[in-house]
């Protein structure tokens, strides 16, 4: 398998996720929905920003992976707690 970083010099993509942020419509400033743009800088870090803005938020791919693991563990823990509490109250046999 070929790594994307070896094939492309610059990789960025627009996600389907949209965030509400300030923008200009006509001459008025008001909240607008902006898609998230993810840019891959190299094999170790990337940046995220909102479309139409310059402010970037760097992240590491390792950190993203560890965050995803934490989210999965927290979700499983909450589900086990919900089942345990339901069992204590006699809702589940």
C-alpha positions in Angstrom: 0.0 0.0 0.0 1.3 3.4 -0.9 1.2 6.2 1.7 -0.8 9.2 0.6 2.0 11.5 1.9 4.4 9.9 -0.7 1.9 10.4 -3.6 0.7 13.9 -3.0 2.5 17.1 -2.1 -0.5 18.8 -0.5 -3.5 17.0 0.8 -6.6 18.8 2.2 -10.2 17.9 2.2 -13.6 19.4 3.2 -15.6 17.3 5.6 -19.4 17.0 5.8 -19.3 18.3 9.4 -20.4 21.9 9.7 -19.8 24.3 12.7 -21.7 27.4 13.5 -19.3 30.4 13.4 -19.5 34.1 12.7 -19.6 35.2 9.1 -20.8 38.0 6.9 -23.9 37.9 4.9 -24.3 41.0 2.8 -23.0 43.7 5.1 -24.3 42.1 8.3 -22.2 39.8 10.6 -24.2 36.9 11.8 -23.7 33.2 12.6 -23.3 31.0 9.5 -22.6 27.2 9.1 -19.0 26.6 7.9 -17.6 23.2 6.9 -14.4 21.9 8.5 -11.3 21.7 6.3 -8.6 19.2 7.3 -5.1 19.6 5.9 -2.4 17.0 6.1 0.9 18.7 6.7 3.0 15.5 6.9 2.7 12.0 8.3 2.7 13.2 11.9 0.6 16.4 12.1 -2.4 18.0 10.5 -4.4 21.1 10.9 -8.1 21.8 11.0 -9.8 25.1 10.2 -13.2 26.4 9.2 -13.8 27.1 5.5 -13.5 30.9 4.8 -11.3 31.5 7.9 -7.5 31.7 8.4 -7.3 30.4 12.0 -5.9 26.9 12.1 -5.8 24.3 14.9 -2.9 21.9 14.7 -3.2 18.3 15.9 -1.1 15.2 15.8 -2.5 12.0 14.3 -1.3 10.1 17.3 -3.3 12.4 19.6 -6.4 12.0 17.3 -6.1 8.2 17.6 -5.7 8.4 21.4 -8.7 10.7 21.7 -10.8 8.3 19.7 -9.8 5.5 22.0 -10.8 7.6 25.1 -14.2 8.3 23.5 -14.8 4.6 22.8 -13.8 3.6 26.4 -16.0 6.3 27.9 -19.0 5.2 25.8 -18.5 1.6 26.8 -18.1 2.5 30.5 -21.3 4.6 30.3 -23.2 1.7 28.7 -22.0 -0.7 31.4 -23.1 1.8 34.1 -26.5 2.2 32.5 -27.0 -1.6 32.4 -25.8 -2.0 36.0 -28.1 0.8 37.3 -31.1 -0.7 35.4 -30.3 -4.1 36.8 -30.2 -2.6 40.4 -33.6 -1.1 39.8 -35.0 -4.4 38.6 -35.7 -3.4 35.0 -33.4 -6.0 33.6 -33.4 -9.6 34.8 
